[in-house]
Amino acid sequence: MSSLPILMYHNLTDDKEKGLNLTLCIDKFEAQLQYLVEHNFNTYFVSEIDKLIVLPKKSVVLTFDDVTENQLTYALPLLQKYKVKATFFIPFQYIGKHDSWNHTDEYVGEKLMTIAQLQSLDPLYVELGHHSYWHRKYSDLSLEQIQEDFDKSFECIADNNLNVFPALAYPYGNYPKKDPFQKKFFQILEKNNIRMAFRIGNRLNAFPFKNKYTLQRVDIKGEDSLLVFKWKLRLGKLRLF
């Protein structure tokens, strides 16, 4: 049985003083990509992992939540430079707007890409996935509201001619944990042809996957050194960090 690290990124910045928590300085991001390339890691889209029967050694998946403009400005050129693939997850209601769930009195939030910007992304190195429509916790919604969320997401995809693979990154990593709600929730995912879904968890995934709707991602943070990145890539998030 093989292990697959699925890395979770959010915002990027060129300001080293702002590289904390979910915002990563581009110098660190470039060093991480350079490490992956120099050590012969294979990067995959989520859609490619869905088709694999055998997982090659040194495989890794990079994912970005929220499709913020800083990802277009800073992540895309580096992905192209190092020929590394990544899957970007869209919260559809907020396309072209700000991530209001992060809004505070002092912080207006990050601007998300527009439809035109999403359509312009290089398909050799970026694929798109689902990050819900409303960006709400699924455990706080009724089954009817969850289905409505999917309906609105698919409507947005069709209306704007977006190429989106049916994989889902749970907002806040949140999903129903207890039956019968969890079972019914997973049935809704099946009904909507969601191929796989991602929580946080901060552990590597055993491959083949035991449950395709509870795949774990490892959060890469702004304060992580390259050494911490290497350990997370190998073991997931340790208590030490």
GIGI-V971404 format. One record per residue. N is the residue number from 1. SS is DSSP state (@ for helix, = for strand, . for the rest). PSI is psi in degrees with one decimal (none if undefined). D_CENTER is the distance of its C-alpha to the mean C-alpha in whole Angstrom. Layout:
n:N ss:SS psi:PSI d_center:D_CENTER
n:N ss:SS psi:PSI d_center:D_CENTER
//
This chain:
n:1 ss:. psi:132.0 d_center:24
n:2 ss:= psi:163.5 d_center:21
n:3 ss:= psi:137.0 d_center:18
n:4 ss:= psi:115.7 d_center:15
n:5 ss:= psi:129.1 d_center:12
n:6 ss:= psi:112.9 d_center:9
n:7 ss:= psi:142.3 d_center:8
n:8 ss:= psi:119.5 d_center:5
n:9 ss:= psi:159.0 d_center:7
n:10 ss:. psi:-99.8 d_center:8
n:11 ss:= psi:152.4 d_center:11
n:12 ss:= psi:151.9 d_center:14
n:13 ss:= psi:156.1 d_center:18
n:14 ss:. psi:4.0 d_center:21
n:15 ss:. psi:109.2 d_center:23
n:16 ss:@ psi:-29.6 d_center:23
n:17 ss:@ psi:-19.0 d_center:24
n:18 ss:@ psi:4.2 d_center:21
n:19 ss:. psi:77.1 d_center:19
n:20 ss:. psi:157.0 d_center:18
n:21 ss:. psi:-117.4 d_center:16
n:22 ss:. psi:5.5 d_center:12
n:23 ss:= psi:123.8 d_center:14
n:24 ss:= psi:133.1 d_center:15
n:25 ss:= psi:141.2 d_center:18
n:26 ss:@ psi:-26.9 d_center:18
n:27 ss:@ psi:-41.3 d_center:20
n:28 ss:@ psi:-40.8 d_center:18
n:29 ss:@ psi:-42.7 d_center:15
n:30 ss:@ psi:-39.6 d_center:18
n:31 ss:@ psi:-36.2 d_center:20
n:32 ss:@ psi:-44.5 d_center:17
n:33 ss:@ psi:-41.1 d_center:16
n:34 ss:@ psi:-40.0 d_center:20
n:35 ss:@ psi:-44.9 d_center:20
n:36 ss:@ psi:-43.4 d_center:18
n:37 ss:@ psi:-46.2 d_center:20
n:38 ss:@ psi:-25.1 d_center:23
n:39 ss:. psi:17.6 d_center:23
n:40 ss:. psi:39.8 d_center:22
n:41 ss:. psi:144.1 d_center:19
n:42 ss:= psi:121.9 d_center:17
n:43 ss:= psi:141.5 d_center:14
n:44 ss:. psi:147.9 d_center:13
n:45 ss:. psi:155.7 d_center:11
n:46 ss:@ psi:-39.7 d_center:9
n:47 ss:@ psi:-31.7 d_center:13
n:48 ss:@ psi:-38.1 d_center:15
n:49 ss:@ psi:-35.9 d_center:14
n:50 ss:. psi:-24.2 d_center:15
n:51 ss:. psi:-10.8 d_center:18
n:52 ss:. psi:139.4 d_center:19
n:53 ss:. psi:-40.6 d_center:22
n:54 ss:. psi:132.7 d_center:23
n:55 ss:. psi:116.9 d_center:20
n:56 ss:. psi:153.4 d_center:21
n:57 ss:. psi:152.8 d_center:22
n:58 ss:. psi:50.4 d_center:19
n:59 ss:= psi:144.8 d_center:16
n:60 ss:= psi:148.5 d_center:13
n:61 ss:= psi:129.1 d_center:9
n:62 ss:= psi:132.4 d_center:7
n:63 ss:= psi:146.9 d_center:4
n:64 ss:= psi:131.0 d_center:4
n:65 ss:= psi:143.5 d_center:4
n:66 ss:. psi:-9.2 d_center:8
n:67 ss:. psi:52.3 d_center:9
n:68 ss:= psi:155.6 d_center:12
n:69 ss:@ psi:-28.0 d_center:15
n:70 ss:@ psi:-25.1 d_center:15
n:71 ss:@ psi:-38.2 d_center:12
n:72 ss:@ psi:-43.7 d_center:14
n:73 ss:@ psi:-43.1 d_center:17
n:74 ss:@ psi:-39.8 d_center:16
n:75 ss:@ psi:-47.9 d_center:13
n:76 ss:@ psi:-48.8 d_center:14
n:77 ss:@ psi:-35.2 d_center:18
n:78 ss:@ psi:-36.6 d_center:17
n:79 ss:@ psi:-41.4 d_center:15
n:80 ss:@ psi:-41.9 d_center:18
n:81 ss:@ psi:-43.2 d_center:20
n:82 ss:@ psi:2.1 d_center:19
n:83 ss:. psi:49.9 d_center:18
n:84 ss:. psi:137.7 d_center:15
n:85 ss:. psi:150.1 d_center:12
n:86 ss:= psi:150.8 d_center:8
n:87 ss:= psi:127.3 d_center:6
n:88 ss:= psi:127.8 d_center:6
n:89 ss:= psi:130.2 d_center:5
n:90 ss:= psi:125.9 d_center:9
n:91 ss:. psi:99.4 d_center:11
n:92 ss:@ psi:-35.2 d_center:14
n:93 ss:@ psi:-23.3 d_center:17
n:94 ss:@ psi:9.2 d_center:16
n:95 ss:. psi:126.7 d_center:16
n:96 ss:. psi:4.3 d_center:18
n:97 ss:. psi:-167.6 d_center:19
n:98 ss:= psi:156.3 d_center:18
n:99 ss:. psi:82.6 d_center:15
n:100 ss:@ psi:-20.7 d_center:18
n:101 ss:@ psi:-14.0 d_center:17
n:102 ss:@ psi:4.5 d_center:17
n:103 ss:. psi:135.5 d_center:20
n:104 ss:. psi:177.8 d_center:23
n:105 ss:. psi:-28.8 d_center:27
n:106 ss:. psi:-11.0 d_center:26
n:107 ss:. psi:118.8 d_center:23
n:108 ss:. psi:-12.3 d_center:22
n:109 ss:. psi:176.3 d_center:18
n:110 ss:. psi:145.4 d_center:16
n:111 ss:= psi:134.1 d_center:17
n:112 ss:= psi:157.8 d_center:14
n:113 ss:. psi:152.1 d_center:15
n:114 ss:. psi:172.1 d_center:18
n:115 ss:@ psi:-46.1 d_center:18
n:116 ss:@ psi:-39.7 d_center:20
n:117 ss:@ psi:-40.6 d_center:18
n:118 ss:@ psi:-39.9 d_center:15
n:119 ss:@ psi:-22.0 d_center:18
n:120 ss:@ psi:-8.3 d_center:19
n:121 ss:. psi:142.2 d_center:16
n:122 ss:. psi:111.9 d_center:17
n:123 ss:. psi:-11.1 d_center:16
n:124 ss:. psi:-26.7 d_center:17
n:125 ss:. psi:-7.3 d_center:14
n:126 ss:= psi:129.5 d_center:11
n:127 ss:= psi:159.3 d_center:11
n:128 ss:= psi:147.4 d_center:9
n:129 ss:= psi:-178.6 d_center:8
n:130 ss:= psi:137.8 d_center:9
n:131 ss:. psi:32.3 d_center:8
n:132 ss:. psi:176.7 d_center:12
n:133 ss:. psi:-53.1 d_center:15
n:134 ss:. psi:-12.6 d_center:16
n:135 ss:. psi:51.3 d_center:13
n:136 ss:. psi:160.1 d_center:16
n:137 ss:. psi:125.0 d_center:16
n:138 ss:@ psi:-31.2 d_center:17
n:139 ss:@ psi:-15.6 d_center:19
n:140 ss:@ psi:-4.0 d_center:21
n:141 ss:. psi:155.2 d_center:21
n:142 ss:. psi:166.9 d_center:24
n:143 ss:@ psi:-36.7 d_center:24
n:144 ss:@ psi:-41.0 d_center:25
n:145 ss:@ psi:-36.3 d_center:23
n:146 ss:@ psi:-43.9 d_center:20
n:147 ss:@ psi:-38.7 d_center:21
n:148 ss:@ psi:-38.2 d_center:22
n:149 ss:@ psi:-44.2 d_center:18
n:150 ss:@ psi:-41.7 d_center:17
n:151 ss:@ psi:-44.7 d_center:21
n:152 ss:@ psi:-36.9 d_center:20
n:153 ss:@ psi:-48.1 d_center:16
n:154 ss:@ psi:-32.8 d_center:18
n:155 ss:@ psi:-42.4 d_center:21
n:156 ss:@ psi:-41.0 d_center:19
n:157 ss:@ psi:-46.7 d_center:18
n:158 ss:@ psi:-43.7 d_center:21
n:159 ss:@ psi:-27.9 d_center:23
n:160 ss:. psi:9.7 d_center:21
n:161 ss:. psi:47.4 d_center:21
n:162 ss:. psi:141.9 d_center:17
n:163 ss:. psi:101.6 d_center:16
n:164 ss:= psi:123.0 d_center:13
n:165 ss:= psi:138.3 d_center:12
n:166 ss:= psi:64.9 d_center:13
n:167 ss:= psi:149.3 d_center:10
n:168 ss:= psi:127.7 d_center:8
n:169 ss:= psi:117.8 d_center:6
n:170 ss:. psi:129.4 d_center:9
n:171 ss:@ psi:131.9 d_center:10
n:172 ss:@ psi:11.9 d_center:11
n:173 ss:@ psi:16.5 d_center:10
n:174 ss:. psi:136.0 d_center:13
n:175 ss:. psi:160.2 d_center:15
n:176 ss:. psi:131.6 d_center:19
n:177 ss:. psi:-18.4 d_center:20
n:178 ss:. psi:145.2 d_center:24
n:179 ss:. psi:152.3 d_center:26
n:180 ss:. psi:-6.5 d_center:27
n:181 ss:@ psi:-43.6 d_center:24
n:182 ss:@ psi:-44.7 d_center:21
n:183 ss:@ psi:-43.3 d_center:23
n:184 ss:@ psi:-35.8 d_center:24
n:185 ss:@ psi:-47.1 d_center:20
n:186 ss:@ psi:-32.7 d_center:19
n:187 ss:@ psi:-36.8 d_center:22
n:188 ss:@ psi:-40.3 d_center:20
n:189 ss:@ psi:-44.2 d_center:17
n:190 ss:@ psi:-46.2 d_center:20
n:191 ss:@ psi:-35.3 d_center:22
n:192 ss:. psi:13.7 d_center:19
n:193 ss:. psi:32.3 d_center:18
n:194 ss:. psi:120.1 d_center:15
n:195 ss:. psi:-35.1 d_center:14
n:196 ss:= psi:159.3 d_center:12
n:197 ss:= psi:150.6 d_center:10
n:198 ss:= psi:127.9 d_center:8
n:199 ss:= psi:-156.8 d_center:10
n:200 ss:= psi:-88.5 d_center:10
n:201 ss:= psi:-38.2 d_center:13
n:202 ss:. psi:35.5 d_center:13
n:203 ss:. psi:160.0 d_center:15
n:204 ss:. psi:157.1 d_center:15
n:205 ss:= psi:130.4 d_center:15
n:206 ss:= psi:135.0 d_center:18
n:207 ss:= psi:130.8 d_center:19
n:208 ss:. psi:152.9 d_center:20
n:209 ss:. psi:138.7 d_center:18
n:210 ss:. psi:-42.4 d_center:20
n:211 ss:. psi:112.5 d_center:18
n:212 ss:. psi:-7.7 d_center:15
n:213 ss:. psi:7.1 d_center:14
n:214 ss:. psi:37.1 d_center:14
n:215 ss:= psi:140.8 d_center:11
n:216 ss:= psi:143.7 d_center:11
n:217 ss:= psi:151.4 d_center:8
n:218 ss:= psi:119.8 d_center:10
n:219 ss:= psi:128.9 d_center:10
n:220 ss:. psi:119.7 d_center:11
n:221 ss:. psi:160.9 d_center:14
n:222 ss:. psi:-30.0 d_center:16
n:223 ss:. psi:-4.4 d_center:19
n:224 ss:. psi:127.5 d_center:18
n:225 ss:. psi:171.2 d_center:21
n:226 ss:@ psi:-33.3 d_center:20
n:227 ss:@ psi:-44.2 d_center:22
n:228 ss:@ psi:-42.5 d_center:20
n:229 ss:@ psi:-44.1 d_center:17
n:230 ss:@ psi:-41.3 d_center:19
n:231 ss:@ psi:-40.4 d_center:20
n:232 ss:@ psi:-39.7 d_center:16
n:233 ss:@ psi:-34.3 d_center:16
n:234 ss:@ psi:-36.8 d_center:19
n:235 ss:@ psi:-5.3 d_center:19
n:236 ss:. psi:-164.0 d_center:16
n:237 ss:. psi:116.5 d_center:17
n:238 ss:. psi:155.1 d_center:20
n:239 ss:. psi:-28.9 d_center:22
n:240 ss:. psi:-31.7 d_center:24
n:241 ss:. psi:none d_center:21
//
